[in-house]
Amino acid sequence: MKDKIDTTLEYYTFKSKEIVDYVNKNKRLTVDEIIQNGEELAILEHKITSLEVAKEN
């Protein structure tokens, strides 16, 4: 079970960093695009936190 959690954590962390890098590098994002990326990032961060808690238990 730990292997699946670790693999999933790595994936979500990678996707999270990908979104942050995209937003930081792109200077022509619309407000809607920023909001959408922020929502996706919030979902990923919630999943990461949940998996970290599951990993501890």
C-alpha positions in Angstrom: 0.0 0.0 0.0 2.8 2.4 0.8 4.3 2.0 -2.7 1.0 3.2 -4.2 0.8 6.1 -1.8 4.4 7.2 -2.6 3.8 6.9 -6.3 0.6 8.9 -6.2 2.3 11.5 -3.9 5.1 11.9 -6.4 2.6 12.3 -9.3 0.5 14.9 -7.5 3.6 16.8 -6.4 4.9 16.9 -9.9 1.5 18.1 -11.3 1.3 20.7 -8.6 4.8 22.0 -9.4 3.9 22.0 -13.1 0.9 24.3 -12.5 2.9 26.7 -10.3 5.7 26.9 -12.9 3.1 27.4 -15.7 1.4 30.3 -13.9 4.7 31.9 -12.8 6.2 31.8 -16.4 3.1 32.9 -18.3 2.6 36.6 -18.3 -0.5 36.7 -20.4 -3.0 34.6 -18.4 -6.5 35.8 -18.1 -8.2 36.1 -14.8 -10.3 33.0 -15.5 -7.1 31.0 -16.4 -5.5 32.1 -13.1 -8.6 31.1 -11.1 -8.9 27.8 -12.9 -5.2 27.0 -12.2 -5.7 28.0 -8.6 -8.6 25.7 -8.2 -6.7 22.8 -9.7 -3.8 23.6 -7.5 -6.0 23.7 -4.4 -7.4 20.2 -5.3 -4.0 18.8 -5.8 -2.7 20.2 -2.5 -5.7 18.8 -0.7 -5.0 15.4 -2.2 -1.3 15.6 -1.3 -2.1 16.5 2.3 -4.6 13.6 2.6 -2.1 11.2 1.2 0.6 12.4 3.6 -1.8 11.8 6.5 -2.6 8.4 5.2 1.0 7.6 4.8 1.7 8.4 8.5 -1.1 6.2 9.7 
